[in-house]
Amino acid sequence: MRKLFVVLVLIFMIAAIAPAQDLGLYAIAPKVGVLFPEGDWDTGFLFGAKANLGELSEDLELMPFALYWTAGYDEFGLDFSLSNIQIGGDVHYFLPNIEGLYVGGGLSLNFVSSEYPSFNLITLEETTESDTETKIGFGFLAGYEIPMGDSYGFVEGKYNIISDLNTFEIEVGYYFPISK
């Protein structure tokens, strides 16, 4: 419950500064990528979307996002899987001397689900158990926007710290402009 409160406070803070900053929906971008979780997990895949809500100040843009990723691993013939629905917001700082290059970071709310095998020692039957946890995450990123006609694509690398589940992801996407 405390985590949900923190996210709601952040949303209200953003809503409070929005009228003063000329924020709005300028573009939306679907994105895909690969995910490298730390530990025993195999490389995973991700897909999602992010939006450009405009400038908070010069060279500083607000980018909310939502994505889904999944990864797994096999140990002694047993399959373990992990998935995450991640909702959050990043801030991109565009470096003034190199057009298109940005660095940034942000916060996310993560709904992490895991599935793992379980055994009944009396009946010797295998079943699948699952758990779901909600975790706050922090991310650090660097990326590059590539001009493409009236819009632009992007490539981005991001390191996420999600409690005991840290990941590195590489994403690509394309912004579709939205008229304001």
SEKOL-358330 format. One record per atom (N, C-alpha, C, O, CB): x, y, z; atom name; residue number from 0. Coordinates in pm, whole numbers, m for minus. Glycine has a CB too. Example, Ala and Ser with C-alpha at 12.3 -4.5 7.8 and 13.67 -1.06 7.14 Angstrom:
2
       X       Y       Z  name  resi
    1319    m569     780     N     0
    1230    m450     780    CA     0
    1320    m330     780     C     0
    1424    m332     846     O     0
    1131    m447     905    CB     0
    1285    m225     708     N     1
    1367    m106     714    CA     1
    1290       3     787     C     1
    1341     114     804     O     1
    1408     m60     572    CB     1
# end
This chain:
180
       X       Y       Z  name  resi
      82    m119       0     N     0
       0       0       0    CA     0
      87     126       0     C     0
      53     225     m65     O     0
     m94       0     121    CB     0
     199     121      73     N     1
     288     236      79    CA     1
     348     267     m58     C     1
     366     384     m93     O     1
     401     211     181    CB     1
     378     163    m136     N     2
     434     183    m269    CA     2
     334     251    m361     C     2
     370     339    m438     O     2
     478      49    m328    CB     2
     209     210    m352     N     3
     105     273    m433    CA     3
      89     419    m395     C     3
      69     504    m482     O     3
     m29     199    m416    CB     3
      99     451    m267     N     4
      91     589    m221    CA     4
     203     673    m280     C     4
     180     786    m323     O     4
      97     595     m68    CB     4
     326     620    m283     N     5
     440     692    m340    CA     5
     416     721    m488     C     5
     442     833    m534     O     5
     571     610    m322    CB     5
     367     623    m562     N     6
     340     643    m705    CA     6
     231     748    m725     C     6
     243     834    m813     O     6
     299     511    m771    CB     6
     126     744    m645     N     7
      19     844    m657    CA     7
      69     984    m625     C     7
      30    1080    m692     O     7
     m98     809    m564    CB     7
     154     997    m525     N     8
     212    1128    m493    CA     8
     293    1180    m611     C     8
     284    1298    m645     O     8
     301    1119    m366    CB     8
     373    1094    m674     N     9
     451    1136    m791    CA     9
     361    1180    m905     C     9
     390    1280    m971     O     9
     543    1022    m837    CB     9
     253    1106    m930     N    10
     160    1144   m1037    CA    10
      99    1280   m1009     C    10
      90    1364   m1099     O    10
      50    1037   m1053    CB    10
      56    1305    m885     N    11
      m2    1434    m850    CA    11
     100    1548    m860     C    11
      65    1660    m898     O    11
     m60    1429    m711    CB    11
     225    1520    m825     N    12
     329    1623    m839    CA    12
     349    1660    m986     C    12
     361    1778   m1019     O    12
     463    1573    m777    CB    12
     352    1561   m1073     N    13
     367    1587   m1216    CA    13
     246    1664   m1268     C    13
     262    1758   m1346     O    13
     384    1454   m1295    CB    13
     127    1625   m1225     N    14
       6    1695   m1268    CA    14
       6    1841   m1221     C    14
     m46    1929   m1289     O    14
    m119    1623   m1216    CB    14
      65    1867   m1104     N    15
      69    2003   m1051    CA    15
     162    2093   m1131     C    15
     134    2212   m1145     O    15
     112    2000    m906    CB    15
     273    2039   m1183     N    16
     366    2123   m1259    CA    16
     331    2128   m1407     C    16
     383    2214   m1479     O    16
     507    2072   m1241    CB    16
     246    2040   m1455     N    17
     215    2032   m1598    CA    17
     161    2162   m1656     C    17
     208    2203   m1762     O    17
     116    1923   m1621    CB    17
      65    2230   m1593     N    18
      14    2353   m1653    CA    18
     120    2462   m1670     C    18
     112    2543   m1763     O    18
     m99    2407   m1570    CB    18
     218    2464   m1582     N    19
     322    2566   m1588    CA    19
     429    2534   m1691     C    19
     512    2620   m1722     O    19
     385    2584   m1452    CB    19
     432    2412   m1744     N    20
     543    2370   m1827    CA    20
     506    2342   m1973     C    20
     593    2300   m2049     O    20
     603    2249   m1769    CB    20
     384    2364   m2015     N    21
     341    2334   m2152    CA    21
     360    2186   m2183     C    21
     409    2150   m2290     O    21
     419    2420   m2253    CB    21
     321    2101   m2088     N    22
     329    1958   m2110    CA    22
     203    1912   m2181     C    22
      96    1970   m2166     O    22
     347    1882   m1976    CB    22
     217    1808   m2259     N    23
     105    1749   m2331    CA    23
     154    1626   m2403     C    23
     273    1592   m2396     O    23
      43    1850   m2431    CB    23
      66    1558   m2471     N    24
     104    1438   m2544    CA    24
     154    1478   m2683     C    24
      76    1511   m2771     O    24
     m16    1338   m2555    CB    24
     287    1473   m2700     N    25
     348    1513   m2827    CA    25
     375    1395   m2920     C    25
     367    1410   m3042     O    25
     477    1586   m2800    CB    25
     407    1279   m2863     N    26
     436    1162   m2947    CA    26
     421    1037   m2862     C    26
     432    1040   m2739     O    26
     579    1171   m3008    CB    26
     394     926   m2931     N    27
     387     796   m2865    CA    27
     472     698   m2945     C    27
     475     703   m3068     O    27
     239     746   m2852    CB    27
     541     609   m2874     N    28
     636     519   m2941    CA    28
     619     376   m2892     C    28
     636     349   m2773     O    28
     779     567   m2918    CB    28
     587     284   m2982     N    29
     600     144   m2943    CA    29
     748     108   m2937     C    29
     830     167   m3008     O    29
     524      51   m3043    CB    29
     783      11   m2852     N    30
     923     m27   m2840    CA    30
     934    m177   m2817     C    30
     844    m240   m2760     O    30
     991      51   m2727    CB    30
    1045    m233   m2861     N    31
    1077    m374   m2839    CA    31
    1224    m382   m2798     C    31
    1300    m288   m2820     O    31
    1049    m461   m2968    CB    31
    1262    m493   m2739     N    32
    1401    m505   m2700    CA    32
    1435    m638   m2638     C    32
    1353    m730   m2632     O    32
    1436    m397   m2607    CB    32
    1558    m645   m2592     N    33
    1607    m763   m2521    CA    33
    1642    m723   m2378     C    33
    1677    m609   m2350     O    33
    1730    m825   m2594    CB    33
    1631    m821   m2290     N    34
    1648    m798   m2148    CA    34
    1753    m895   m2096     C    34
    1750   m1014   m2128     O    34
    1514    m815   m2072    CB    34
    1845    m845   m2016     N    35
    1951    m927   m1957    CA    35
    1938    m919   m1805     C    35
    1996    m829   m1743     O    35
    2093    m881   m2004    CB    35
    1863   m1011   m1743     N    36
    1851   m1009   m1597    CA    36
    1980   m1059   m1531     C    36
    2049   m1145   m1586     O    36
    1732   m1096   m1552    CB    36
    2010   m1005   m1415     N    37
    2125   m1054   m1341    CA    37
    2091   m1189   m1277     C    37
    1974   m1217   m1251     O    37
    2169    m952   m1232    CB    37
    2191   m1270   m1254     N    38
    2169   m1400   m1192    CA    38
    2157   m1510   m1296     C    38
    2215   m1502   m1404     O    38
    2044   m1396   m1107    CB    38
    2081   m1613   m1262     N    39
    2070   m1732   m1345    CA    39
    1973   m1718   m1462     C    39
    1966   m1807   m1546     O    39
    2030   m1847   m1262    CB    39
    1899   m1611   m1469     N    40
    1794   m1597   m1571    CA    40
    1853   m1582   m1710     C    40
    1956   m1518   m1730     O    40
    1706   m1476   m1539    CB    40
    1784   m1644   m1808     N    41
    1823   m1633   m1948    CA    41
    1783   m1496   m2002     C    41
    1705   m1424   m1941     O    41
    1760   m1745   m2032    CB    41
    1839   m1463   m2118     N    42
    1800   m1340   m2187    CA    42
    1651   m1343   m2215     C    42
    1597   m1446   m2257     O    42
    1880   m1322   m2318    CB    42
    1585   m1231   m2192     N    43
    1441   m1222   m2214    CA    43
    1407   m1121   m2322     C    43
    1496   m1057   m2378     O    43
    1369   m1186   m2085    CB    43
    1280   m1109   m2350     N    44
    1233   m1015   m2450    CA    44
    1132    m920   m2387     C    44
    1063    m956   m2292     O    44
    1170   m1089   m2571    CB    44
    1125    m800   m2441     N    45
    1032    m702   m2387    CA    45
     961    m630   m2502     C    45
    1011    m621   m2614     O    45
    1106    m601   m2297    CB    45
     843    m579   m2469     N    46
     772    m489   m2560    CA    46
     690    m393   m2476     C    46
     652    m424   m2363     O    46
     682    m569   m2660    CB    46
     663    m278   m2532     N    47
     588    m179   m2458    CA    47
     572     m51   m2538     C    47
     579     m52   m2661     O    47
     655    m149   m2327    CB    47
     550      58   m2467     N    48
     531     188   m2530    CA    48
     577     297   m2434     C    48
     577     279   m2312     O    48
     383     210   m2572    CB    48
     615     409   m2492     N    49
     642     527   m2411    CA    49
     587     648   m2482     C    49
     560     644   m2602     O    49
     794     543   m2383    CB    49
     571     754   m2408     N    50
     514     877   m2464    CA    50
     606     994   m2434     C    50
     675     996   m2332     O    50
     372     903   m2406    CB    50
     607    1092   m2524     N    51
     679    1216   m2501    CA    51
     577    1319   m2455     C    51
     490    1359   m2532     O    51
     756    1264   m2631    CB    51
     588    1362   m2329     N    52
     495    1460   m2275    CA    52
     548    1602   m2280     C    52
     484    1694   m2228     O    52
     461    1425   m2134    CB    52
     664    1622   m2341     N    53
     717    1756   m2357    CA    53
     825    1790   m2256     C    53
     871    1705   m2179     O    53
     607    1855   m2345    CB    53
     866    1917   m2259     N    54
     978    1963   m2178    CA    54
     936    2010   m2040     C    54
     841    2086   m2024     O    54
    1049    2075   m2249    CB    54
    1010    1961   m1940     N    55
     995    2014   m1805    CA    55
    1072    2145   m1793     C    55
    1029    2238   m1725     O    55
    1046    1911   m1700    CB    55
    1187    2150   m1860     N    56
    1268    2270   m1874    CA    56
    1355    2247   m1997     C    56
    1344    2144   m2064     O    56
    1356    2298   m1743    CB    56
    1442    2342   m2027     N    57
    1523    2328   m2148    CA    57
    1606    2200   m2144     C    57
    1677    2175   m2047     O    57
    1615    2449   m2165    CB    57
    1596    2119   m2250     N    58
    1669    1993   m2267    CA    58
    1629    1882   m2170     C    58
    1699    1782   m2161     O    58
    1816    2019   m2253    CB    58
    1518    1898   m2098     N    59
    1473    1799   m2000    CA    59
    1329    1759   m2033     C    59
    1237    1839   m2017     O    59
    1483    1854   m1855    CB    59
    1308    1631   m2079     N    60
    1175    1587   m2124    CA    60
    1121    1476   m2035     C    60
    1196    1393   m1983     O    60
    1181    1539   m2269    CB    60
     989    1475   m2019     N    61
     919    1376   m1939    CA    61
     868    1264   m2030     C    61
     800    1290   m2129     O    61
     802    1441   m1862    CB    61
     901    1138   m1995     N    62
     868    1022   m2079    CA    62
     806     910   m1995     C    62
     880     826   m1943     O    62
     993     971   m2152    CB    62
     674     906   m1979     N    63
     614     791   m1911    CA    63
     621     667   m2001     C    63
     628     679   m2123     O    63
     467     821   m1871    CB    63
     617     549   m1940     N    64
     627     426   m2019    CA    64
     551     312   m1952     C    64
     520     317   m1833     O    64
     774     387   m2039    CB    64
     523     211   m2030     N    65
     467      85   m1982    CA    65
     530     m25   m2066     C    65
     542     m12   m2188     O    65
     308      82   m1991    CB    65
     571    m133   m2001     N    66
     628    m244   m2077    CA    66
     605    m376   m2005     C    66
     573    m382   m1886     O    66
     778    m223   m2100    CB    66
     622    m481   m2083     N    67
     610    m618   m2033    CA    67
     733    m694   m2076     C    67
     775    m684   m2191     O    67
     479    m687   m2084    CB    67
     790    m770   m1985     N    68
     902    m856   m2023    CA    68
     889    m991   m1955     C    68
     822   m1006   m1853     O    68
    1036    m790   m1986    CB    68
     956   m1087   m2015     N    69
     957   m1222   m1961    CA    69
    1095   m1284   m1980     C    69
    1164   m1257   m2078     O    69
     848   m1309   m2028    CB    69
    1133   m1368   m1884     N    70
    1261   m1441   m1890    CA    70
    1242   m1573   m1817     C    70
    1144   m1592   m1745     O    70
    1379   m1356   m1827    CB    70
    1334   m1664   m1837     N    71
    1323   m1792   m1770    CA    71
    1459   m1858   m1757     C    71
    1559   m1805   m1805     O    71
    1228   m1884   m1846    CB    71
    1460   m1972   m1692     N    72
    1579   m2056   m1692    CA    72
    1540   m2199   m1662     C    72
    1433   m2226   m1606     O    72
    1683   m2005   m1590    CB    72
    1627   m2290   m1699     N    73
    1605   m2432   m1682    CA    73
    1716   m2487   m1593     C    73
    1834   m2467   m1621     O    73
    1601   m2506   m1820    CB    73
    1677   m2556   m1486     N    74
    1774   m2615   m1394    CA    74
    1734   m2759   m1368     C    74
    1625   m2786   m1317     O    74
    1781   m2534   m1260    CB    74
    1821   m2851   m1403     N    75
    1796   m2994   m1384    CA    75
    1666   m3039   m1450     C    75
    1595   m3124   m1397     O    75
    1793   m3027   m1236    CB    75
    1635   m2980   m1567     N    76
    1513   m3016   m1638    CA    76
    1387   m2951   m1584     C    76
    1278   m2984   m1628     O    76
    1496   m3163   m1635    CB    76
    1400   m2860   m1489     N    77
    1286   m2790   m1431    CA    77
    1281   m2649   m1488     C    77
    1384   m2581   m1494     O    77
    1294   m2787   m1276    CB    77
    1163   m2605   m1529     N    78
    1147   m2472   m1590    CA    78
    1100   m2371   m1486     C    78
    1003   m2394   m1414     O    78
    1048   m2479   m1706    CB    78
    1170   m2260   m1480     N    79
    1135   m2147   m1397    CA    79
    1108   m2029   m1489     C    79
    1180   m2011   m1587     O    79
    1248   m2114   m1293    CB    79
    1007   m1947   m1460     N    80
     980   m1831   m1545    CA    80
     954   m1708   m1458     C    80
     909   m1717   m1344     O    80
     860   m1857   m1639    CB    80
     982   m1595   m1517     N    81
     968   m1467   m1449    CA    81
     912   m1367   m1549     C    81
     956   m1363   m1664     O    81
    1104   m1418   m1391    CB    81
     816   m1288   m1507     N    82
     762   m1183   m1595    CA    82
     737   m1057   m1513     C    82
     725   m1063   m1391     O    82
     631   m1231   m1665    CB    82
     729    m945   m1583     N    83
     712    m817   m1514    CA    83
     629    m724   m1601     C    83
     653    m709   m1720     O    83
     850    m753   m1483    CB    83
     531    m662   m1539     N    84
     460    m549   m1600    CA    84
     515    m427   m1528     C    84
     504    m414   m1406     O    84
     300    m560   m1587    CB    84
     576    m337   m1606     N    85
     646    m222   m1549    CA    85
     579     m94   m1598     C    85
     563     m74   m1719     O    85
     799    m224   m1588    CB    85
     539      m8   m1505     N    86
     477     120   m1537    CA    86
     556     228   m1466     C    86
     580     219   m1345     O    86
     325     123   m1496    CB    86
     598     330   m1540     N    87
     679     432   m1475    CA    87
     698     556   m1560     C    87
     628     578   m1658     O    87
     812     376   m1439    CB    87
     794     634   m1520     N    88
     826     756   m1591    CA    88
     975     784   m1584     C    88
    1039     769   m1480     O    88
     748     873   m1534    CB    88
    1029     826   m1697     N    89
    1169     864   m1706    CA    89
    1179    1012   m1740     C    89
    1085    1071   m1793     O    89
    1244     779   m1811    CB    89
    1292    1069   m1709     N    90
    1325    1204   m1751    CA    90
    1450    1193   m1838     C    90
    1550    1135   m1797     O    90
    1348    1302   m1628    CB    90
    1442    1248   m1959     N    91
    1556    1247   m2051    CA    91
    1621    1385   m2051     C    91
    1553    1486   m2068     O    91
    1511    1206   m2195    CB    91
    1752    1387   m2032     N    92
    1829    1511   m2044    CA    92
    1908    1504   m2173     C    92
    1998    1420   m2187     O    92
    1923    1534   m1919    CB    92
    1875    1592   m2267     N    93
    1942    1594   m2396    CA    93
    2070    1676   m2385     C    93
    2067    1794   m2349     O    93
    1850    1652   m2506    CB    93
    2182    1612   m2416     N    94
    2311    1678   m2406    CA    94
    2318    1791   m2507     C    94
    2292    1769   m2626     O    94
    2427    1579   m2429    CB    94
    2350    1912   m2465     N    95
    2341    2028   m2552    CA    95
    2440    2028   m2670     C    95
    2411    2089   m2772     O    95
    2363    2151   m2471    CB    95
    2553    1962   m2659     N    96
    2654    1968   m2764    CA    96
    2644    1854   m2865     C    96
    2711    1858   m2968     O    96
    2789    1967   m2703    CB    96
    2562    1752   m2837     N    97
    2551    1637   m2926    CA    97
    2403    1613   m2954     C    97
    2333    1556   m2871     O    97
    2618    1509   m2864    CB    97
    2356    1656   m3069     N    98
    2214    1646   m3101    CA    98
    2167    1501   m3104     C    98
    2228    1416   m3168     O    98
    2186    1712   m3235    CB    98
    2058    1474   m3032     N    99
    1997    1342   m3030    CA    99
    2041    1254   m2915     C    99
    1972    1158   m2882     O    99
    2026    1273   m3155    CB    99
    2155    1284   m2852     N   100
    2207    1200   m2744    CA   100
    2147    1246   m2611     C   100
    2144    1366   m2581     O   100
    2363    1206   m2739    CB   100
    2100    1149   m2530     N   101
    2043    1184   m2401    CA   101
    2082    1082   m2294     C   101
    2118     968   m2324     O   101
    1890    1194   m2411    CB   101
    2073    1127   m2170     N   102
    2091    1043   m2052    CA   102
    1973    1072   m1961     C   102
    1904    1172   m1977     O   102
    2229    1070   m1980    CB   102
    1950     985   m1865     N   103
    1838    1012   m1776    CA   103
    1815     901   m1676     C   103
    1900     815   m1653     O   103
    1714    1033   m1856    CB   103
    1698     906   m1618     N   104
    1660     807   m1519    CA   104
    1515     824   m1481     C   104
    1448     917   m1526     O   104
    1748     817   m1397    CB   104
    1468     733   m1398     N   105
    1330     743   m1356    CA   105
    1291     638   m1255     C   105
    1374     561   m1206     O   105
    1241     733   m1474    CB   105
    1162     636   m1224     N   106
    1102     545   m1128    CA   106
    1002     455   m1198     C   106
     947     491   m1303     O   106
    1034     623   m1014    CB   106
     979     337   m1140     N   107
     879     247   m1197    CA   107
     812     167   m1087     C   107
     869     144    m980     O   107
     942     154   m1301    CB   107
     690     125   m1116     N   108
     616      32   m1034    CA   108
     618    m100   m1109     C   108
     578    m105   m1226     O   108
     469      82   m1004    CB   108
     664    m207   m1044     N   109
     686    m336   m1110    CA   109
     596    m442   m1048     C   109
     594    m461    m926     O   109
     833    m379   m1099    CB   109
     521    m512   m1133     N   110
     437    m623   m1091    CA   110
     507    m750   m1139     C   110
     485    m795   m1251     O   110
     289    m611   m1148    CB   110
     590    m808   m1053     N   111
     677    m919   m1089    CA   111
     607   m1050   m1053     C   111
     564   m1070    m940     O   111
     814    m908   m1017    CB   111
     596   m1139   m1153     N   112
     535   m1271   m1133    CA   112
     638   m1379   m1161     C   112
     716   m1369   m1255     O   112
     411   m1289   m1224    CB   112
     637   m1482   m1077     N   113
     728   m1594   m1099    CA   113
     648   m1724   m1095     C   113
     552   m1738   m1019     O   113
     842   m1596    m993    CB   113
     691   m1818   m1177     N   114
     633   m1952   m1176    CA   114
     747   m2052   m1158     C   114
     853   m2038   m1218     O   114
     554   m1981   m1308    CB   114
     723   m2152   m1073     N   115
     827   m2249   m1044    CA   115
     762   m2383   m1012     C   115
     647   m2388    m968     O   115
     917   m2202    m926    CB   115
     835   m2492   m1035     N   116
     779   m2625   m1007    CA   116
     774   m2653    m857     C   116
     857   m2604    m779     O   116
     861   m2733   m1078    CB   116
     677   m2732    m818     N   117
     662   m2774    m680    CA   117
     629   m2924    m679     C   117
     563   m2972    m771     O   117
     551   m2691    m606    CB   117
     675   m2995    m579     N   118
     653   m3139    m571    CA   118
     579   m3176    m444     C   118
     605   m3122    m336     O   118
     786   m3214    m578    CB   118
     486   m3269    m460     N   119
     419   m3328    m346    CA   119
     495   m3456    m315     C   119
     491   m3550    m394     O   119
     266   m3356    m374    CB   119
     564   m3462    m202     N   120
     648   m3576    m168    CA   120
     567   m3703    m137     C   120
     621   m3813    m143     O   120
     735   m3542     m49    CB   120
     441   m3688    m106     N   121
     359   m3806     m77    CA   121
     309   m3869    m207     C   121
     319   m3991    m224     O   121
     239   m3768      13    CB   121
     255   m3788    m298     N   122
     202   m3842    m424    CA   122
     303   m3839    m537     C   122
     279   m3896    m644     O   122
      78   m3765    m465    CB   122
     416   m3774    m515     N   123
     522   m3758    m616    CA   123
     471   m3689    m743     C   123
     518   m3718    m853     O   123
     580   m3895    m651    CB   123
     375   m3598    m727     N   124
     322   m3521    m840    CA   124
     390   m3385    m846     C   124
     418   m3322    m744     O   124
     169   m3505    m829    CB   124
     415   m3341    m969     N   125
     472   m3209    m990    CA   125
     360   m3111   m1023     C   125
     274   m3141   m1107     O   125
     579   m3211   m1103    CB   125
     360   m2997    m959     N   126
     265   m2891    m990    CA   126
     344   m2762   m1011     C   126
     465   m2757    m985     O   126
     159   m2874    m876    CB   126
     276   m2661   m1057     N   127
     339   m2531   m1078    CA   127
     283   m2432    m977     C   127
     162   m2415    m966     O   127
     318   m2481   m1223    CB   127
     372   m2367    m906     N   128
     335   m2263    m810    CA   128
     366   m2127    m873     C   128
     448   m2116    m964     O   128
     411   m2281    m674    CB   128
     300   m2022    m822     N   129
     330   m1888    m872    CA   129
     320   m1787    m759     C   129
     245   m1806    m663     O   129
     234   m1849    m988    CB   129
     397   m1681    m771     N   130
     397   m1570    m676    CA   130
     396   m1440    m755     C   130
     448   m1433    m866     O   130
     521   m1577    m581    CB   130
     337   m1339    m696     N   131
     339   m1205    m756    CA   131
     377   m1105    m647     C   131
     325   m1109    m536     O   131
     200   m1168    m819    CB   131
     470   m1016    m682     N   132
     513    m911    m590    CA   132
     508    m776    m661     C   132
     527    m767    m782     O   132
     657    m940    m538    CB   132
     481    m672    m585     N   133
     485    m536    m637    CA   133
     608    m468    m579     C   133
     628    m465    m457     O   133
     353    m456    m602    CB   133
     693    m413    m669     N   134
     819    m353    m625    CA   134
     840    m218    m693     C   134
     800    m198    m807     O   134
     936    m448    m656    CB   134
     903    m128    m622     N   135
     945       1    m678    CA   135
    1082     m20    m742     C   135
    1167     m89    m686     O   135
     949     115    m569    CB   135
    1102      40    m859     N   136
    1231      28    m927    CA   136
    1286     164    m966     C   136
    1213     263    m977     O   136
    1217     m59   m1050    CB   136
    1416     168    m985     N   137
    1487     287   m1031    CA   137
    1562     250   m1157     C   137
    1617     140   m1166     O   137
    1583     344    m921    CB   137
    1566     339   m1254     N   138
    1637     310   m1377    CA   138
    1730     422   m1417     C   138
    1702     539   m1391     O   138
    1539     282   m1488    CB   138
    1840     386   m1481     N   139
    1937     481   m1536    CA   139
    1954     447   m1682     C   139
    1965     329   m1717     O   139
    2075     475   m1458    CB   139
    1955     546   m1770     N   140
    1953     517   m1913    CA   140
    2039     613   m1992     C   140
    2078     720   m1945     O   140
    1812     522   m1964    CB   140
    2068     570   m2114     N   141
    2133     653   m2215    CA   141
    2075     611   m2349     C   141
    2047     493   m2371     O   141
    2292     639   m2212    CB   141
    2057     707   m2437     N   142
    1997     675   m2566    CA   142
    2031     777   m2672     C   142
    2098     877   m2649     O   142
    1849     665   m2552    CB   142
    1982     745   m2791     N   143
    2006     833   m2905    CA   143
    1882     835   m2993     C   143
    1829     730   m3029     O   143
    2130     786   m2987    CB   143
    1836     955   m3026     N   144
    1722     972   m3116    CA   144
    1772     991   m3258     C   144
    1864    1070   m3282     O   144
    1634    1092   m3073    CB   144
    1712     919   m3352     N   145
    1753     919   m3491    CA   145
    1645     986   m3574     C   145
    1534     934   m3582     O   145
    1781     774   m3542    CB   145
    1673    1102   m3636     N   146
    1572    1168   m3718    CA   146
    1529    1080   m3836     C   146
    1613    1020   m3903     O   146
    1625    1303   m3769    CB   146
    1398    1072   m3859     N   147
    1342     993   m3969    CA   147
    1225    1070   m4027     C   147
    1110    1051   m3986     O   147
    1298     850   m3920    CB   147
    1252    1156   m4121     N   148
    1146    1237   m4180    CA   148
    1090    1335   m4079     C   148
    1164    1411   m4017     O   148
    1034    1148   m4234    CB   148
     957    1334   m4062     N   149
     890    1424   m3967    CA   149
     892    1372   m3824     C   149
     844    1439   m3733     O   149
     747    1447   m4010    CB   149
     947    1256   m3803     N   150
     950    1197   m3671    CA   150
    1091    1146   m3640     C   150
    1188    1191   m3701     O   150
     847    1082   m3659    CB   150
    1101    1052   m3546     N   151
    1232    1001   m3511    CA   151
    1219     864   m3445     C   151
    1118     832   m3384     O   151
    1305    1099   m3418    CB   151
    1323     785   m3460     N   152
    1335     657   m3392    CA   152
    1433     673   m3276     C   152
    1491     780   m3258     O   152
    1381     545   m3489    CB   152
    1449     568   m3200     N   153
    1544     576   m3090    CA   153
    1603     439   m3061     C   153
    1542     336   m3090     O   153
    1478     634   m2964    CB   153
    1719     440   m3003     N   154
    1784     322   m2945    CA   154
    1827     363   m2805     C   154
    1878     473   m2784     O   154
    1908     271   m3033    CB   154
    1805     272   m2708     N   155
    1825     310   m2569    CA   155
    1876     191   m2490     C   155
    1833      77   m2511     O   155
    1695     365   m2507    CB   155
    1966     218   m2399     N   156
    2012     119   m2302    CA   156
    1971     165   m2163     C   156
    1983     283   m2130     O   156
    2166      98   m2310    CB   156
    1922      71   m2082     N   157
    1871     109   m1950    CA   157
    1908       3   m1847     C   157
    1895    m117   m1873     O   157
    1718     130   m1954    CB   157
    1954      47   m1731     N   158
    1981     m42   m1619    CA   158
    1876     m17   m1513     C   158
    1860      95   m1465     O   158
    2126     m20   m1561    CB   158
    1803    m123   m1476     N   159
    1696    m114   m1376    CA   159
    1739    m181   m1246     C   159
    1793    m292   m1246     O   159
    1568    m179   m1429    CB   159
    1713    m113   m1137     N   160
    1737    m168   m1004    CA   160
    1599    m191    m943     C   160
    1529     m97    m907     O   160
    1827     m72    m913    CB   160
    1563    m319    m932     N   161
    1431    m356    m880    CA   161
    1454    m450    m762     C   161
    1443    m572    m778     O   161
    1342    m423    m991    CB   161
    1485    m396    m647     N   162
    1509    m475    m527    CA   162
    1615    m582    m554     C   162
    1731    m548    m579     O   162
    1379    m541    m478    CB   162
    1578    m710    m551     N   163
    1674    m817    m575    CA   163
    1672    m867    m719     C   163
    1719    m977    m747     O   163
    1647    m933    m481    CB   163
    1618    m787    m810     N   164
    1604    m827    m950    CA   164
    1651    m712   m1040     C   164
    1570    m631   m1085     O   164
    1457    m866    m983    CB   164
    1780    m704   m1066     N   165
    1835    m599   m1151    CA   165
    1843    m648   m1294     C   165
    1874    m764   m1319     O   165
    1974    m553   m1101    CB   165
    1816    m557   m1388     N   166
    1816    m594   m1530    CA   166
    1884    m486   m1612     C   166
    1889    m369   m1573     O   166
    1672    m618   m1580    CB   166
    1936    m528   m1727     N   167
    1985    m435   m1829    CA   167
    1904    m463   m1954     C   167
    1885    m578   m1992     O   167
    2140    m450   m1855    CB   167
    1856    m358   m2018     N   168
    1776    m377   m2139    CA   168
    1825    m287   m2251     C   168
    1876    m178   m2228     O   168
    1629    m349   m2110    CB   168
    1808    m336   m2372     N   169
    1837    m259   m2493    CA   169
    1708    m254   m2572     C   169
    1648    m357   m2601     O   169
    1955    m323   m2578    CB   169
    1664    m132   m2606     N   170
    1535    m112   m2672    CA   170
    1552     m32   m2799     C   170
    1645      49   m2813     O   170
    1438     m42   m2577    CB   170
    1461     m54   m2893     N   171
    1448      30   m3011    CA   171
    1301      63   m3027     C   171
    1213     m13   m2986     O   171
    1506     m41   m3140    CB   171
    1274     178   m3087     N   172
    1135     219   m3107    CA   172
    1126     333   m3206     C   172
    1227     385   m3254     O   172
    1071     258   m2976    CB   172
    1002     371   m3235     N   173
     976     479   m3330    CA   173
     862     565   m3277     C   173
     756     513   m3242     O   173
     941     422   m3471    CB   173
     884     696   m3271     N   174
     783     789   m3222    CA   174
     685     825   m3335     C   174
     725     859   m3446     O   174
     850     917   m3165    CB   174
     557     818   m3303     N   175
     452     864   m3391    CA   175
     403     998   m3335     C   175
     352    1003   m3223     O   175
     334     758   m3404    CB   175
     418    1107   m3413     N   176
     377    1238   m3361    CA   176
     226    1245   m3337     C   176
     147    1188   m3413     O   176
     420    1348   m3458    CB   176
     188    1315   m3232     N   177
      49    1341   m3199    CA   177
      32    1493   m3207     C   177
     107    1567   m3144     O   177
      10    1283   m3057    CB   177
     m67    1538   m3282     N   178
     m87    1683   m3289    CA   178
    m151    1729   m3160     C   178
    m243    1666   m3107     O   178
    m175    1723   m3410    CB   178
    m101    1841   m3111     N   179
    m149    1893   m2982    CA   179
    m245    2006   m3006     C   179
    m297    2064   m2910     O   179
     m32    1942   m2894    CB   179
# end
